[in-house]
Amino acid sequence: MKEVDKVGFLGVFTGGIKGIAATVSSAILFGYLMAIFFNPKTKV
């Protein structure tokens, strides 16, 4: 609602996109860190 007050109707879209961007970037970062710390091994 803060974005809507600041930007207007366009704030409906930009507020949601900012929230999604933070979630996606944190998921990528944590996935990268897990790949560094835990070395995956192929099962044969």
N, C-alpha and C positions, 0 to 999 in steps of 0.2 A: 504494500500500500504506500510505502514511502516513495517508491519510484514513480508511482502514478501521480502523487502529489507534486513531485519534482518535475517530471518530464511531461506528464499528461497521459493521453491514451496510449502512446507508444511505450510508456513505462510498464504496461502490462506484459509486454514481450521482453523488454530489456531486463526487468527484474528476474524473470524466470530463467533467462539465458545466463545471467551472472551466477545464479545458484547452481545451475547445471554445470557450468564451466568449472567451478570450484570442486564439485564432486568428481568430475571426470579427470581433472588434473591430479587430484589426490589419489585416485585409483591407479592412475598410470605411475605415479611416483612410488606408491607402496608396492606395486607389482614389480617395478624395477629393483627396488631394494630387496625384495624377497628373492628375486632371481640372482642377485649378487651374493646374499648370505647363504642361501640353500642351493647347492649345486644339484640340479636334477640328473638322475641317472636313468638310462633306458633299461626297461625290463625285457629280458630275452627268455 
